[in-house]
Every structure is written in structure tokens, then in C-alpha cells.
């Protein structure tokens, strides 16, 4: 009897430990234009799994008129301090709101806290802000 209780208690403790270790990497964050740091939109992302792939979207909204071909200067800062930069474009941002896939199948080279910084170029007052969505893909790569 004592052995059965000991086994049950051990199994329960292990189950609770596993549940508490589960980390979510899903991020959804919107930064308004007035909250951007000198025109740069900054997001923190916990990417704990270097064997997983993530999909990343940008979303935005304009005030009165659609914005076409919006240039986005993007920089990723790794937990180690290494940086990667690129320029991408959102095809169209309109007053109803726009969500556009930025990257699919992103596999982080390092586990940990990443920083994503985005500077939209030439958007003016009609640009209301920028959001980012990062979701871990389901399944295997």
C-alpha cells in the first residue's frame, strides 16, 4: 500500500512539474504610433524552442486613406546580442485594418528572449500603429 501511494505521489508531482514547464511562444502585441520609440516599434518575444517553427505576421491600420507598398526596416536582436536586419514591404494598409504574413517557418537559432524592431518608412500621420503576431506552428517541420 505504501509503495502504491509513493508511486501515485511521484506521478502527481512529475505531472505538475511538466505542466508548469510548458511555455507559450505565442505573441500578439500592438504598438500605437504615439508609443513607438522615435518611429521604431519594438516587440519582445520569448522563443524557447529551437526545434520549432514560428509564423510571424504584421498588422496595421491607416486613418483615412490606404497606404500602398509600406517599407518596413526590420531588425531581429538575438538573446546573445547578434543582430539581423532586412527591409520588407507591406503591400497595403487600409482603414479597415490589414494583416500580412511577414515570415513563415521561422526557426530561432537561439532559445530565449528575442527583440523585434520595425521602422516603417514614409508613413506619415495616416499610419496608426503596428502590431505583430507570432505563433508556434503545429506539427513537425
Secondary structure, DSSP 8 states (H G I E B T S, - for coil): -HHHHHHHHHHHHHHHHHHHH-----EEEEEEGGGSBTTEEEEEEEE--TTS-EEEEEEEEESSS-EEEEEEEEEEE-TTS-EEEEEEEEEEE-TT-EEEEEEEEE--SS-EEEEEEEEEES--TTEEEEEEEEEE-SS--
